[in-house]
Amino acid sequence: MECVDTQVVVVGAGPVGLMLAGELRLGGADVVVLDRRGGPTTESRASTLHARTMEILDCRGLLDALGTPPSERRGHFAGIPLDLDLPTPYPGQWKVPQTRTEELLQAWARELGADVRREHELSGVTVAADHVTAEVVGPTGRPVRIRARYAVGCDGERSTLRRLIGARFPGRDAGRELLRADVAGIDIPDRRFQRLPDGLSIAARRGDGVTRVMVHAFGGTVRSPGAEPGFADVADAWKRVTGEDIGHGTPLWVNAFGDARRLLDRYRTGRVLFAGDAAHQQMPIGGQALNLGLQDAFNLGWKLAAEVTGTAPAGLLDSYHDERHPVGRRILENIGAQAALLLGGPEVEPVRAVLAALIDRGGVREHLAAMVSGIDVRYDIGDGHPLLGVRLPYARLSVGSDEYGSHELLRSGRGVLLGLTGAGAGAGAGPGDGARLRALARPWADRIRVVAADPAPEGPLSGVQAVLVRPDGHVAWADAVGERQLSSALRRWFGEPSE
């Protein structure tokens, strides 16, 4: 038996597990990632990255490798068109196949030193007071035992780790489902959420000639959890709803997703934590499921790394559940509302008509678009300034003779204390004075960096003199709260000073 010691074992090498592995390595933690598959998925699956996820990738310098994927400014809410134009550099939906997202994040995590082990399947787990032991079946059945301080389940809605520790996953099973398939060799009109008397149909032909079809037949039965449909099921439902025959096509991928809705009681159970679909199950309407999971990992990674490297203050790791569980519950509620309106029959048409009339009216569009895009998340960090708890708004910053985007300040995975009254000595001794901020933050110099910059006039940071930004980009302190509270914020999020 091979025996491995590490600080964190992550179960699942999908996008969420790989994002978490990279974040852990940025924070200095040793990590082993396990996945029973031999490589990144070859199925199309999730194909949409939202604005906040694109911002996160920018914060880690990953967008250059991603290239410039196609994007659309318009999304939808329950199939009703929704303009996603928002105050972010990346408004709208960015079309990136899940296989490409996994390739990108796996290369990044491995480059940072993560040990990603394919063809390794979790078979058992023992949780002790000070460690977790994972029993794993490796390639050709070779047993592997991994001892870690913490384990994180990123292994999907049918999580093996969640089952092995008996974590409560309350909610409801699916009552309706949407069938989908990628099909070559068919020629049918593109459809965007076309509601017909017998059901819902969606079709989009890709540049390579393959057509993604999705169909829901009103009143159709739901298969048991884990039972996958065949292409015949898709073709039969498509013909029933649209009258078109696609049975002669060649299916490249077939699956179904239902409107099941579940949320873990606790995202942390002692030394075991969960992120992504292992923590919350929902229909992947509008691509929210993948994006929600990646944002879980972005919140958890720096906190867990601080815990295992010995710099975390008391309660930091518990703040992962405290912050992300409400976000998960809120997203499940909005997806539940969308599922009811999207898959409901003629009885929901009056409600859809009212929503369609309201969606472009003052504040409604912005509220829904920000929720779907993930840029409206505000953690309960305290009161005293409108920026507290929200993501740092994107701004162009001048640092000496150089110009940066605010996302670039977070590339190292450390916190940032940002002074915004200029970098020069003549800036004065106000809250944003760089020299004064460096003196105040010097005891935490190993965990945060101090940057003095000039924001662009009339930009989103105009009038703000200084902010403390966590590694996940959320604001933990702002100048209006008071200089005395800065020391408290540094201790709360970055631990005791090192000198």
Secondary structure, DSSP 8 states (H G I E B T S, - for coil): -EEEE-SEEEE--SHHHHHHHHHHHHTT--EEEEESSSSS--S----EE-HHHHHHHHHTT-HHHH----EESEEEETTEEEE---SSSS-SEEE--HHHHHHHHHHHHHHTT-EEEES-EEEEEEE-SS-EEEEEE-GGG-EEEEEESEEEE-S-TT-HHHHHHT----EE--S-EEEEEEEES-----EEEEEETTEEEEEEE-TTS-EEEEEEETT-----TT----HHHHHHHHHHHH----TTSEEEEEEEEE--EEE-S-SEETTEEE-GGGTEE---GGGHHHHHHHHHHHHHHHHHHHHHHT---TTTTHHHHHHHHHHHHHHHHHHHHHHHHHH--GGGHHHHHHHHHHTTSTTHHHHHHHHHHTTT-B----SSSTTTTBB----EEEETTEEEEGGGGGTTS-EEEEE-S-SSGGG-SSTT-HHHHHHHHGGGTTTEEEEE-EE-TTSTTTT--EEEE-TTSBEEEEGGG-HHHHHHHHHHHH-S---
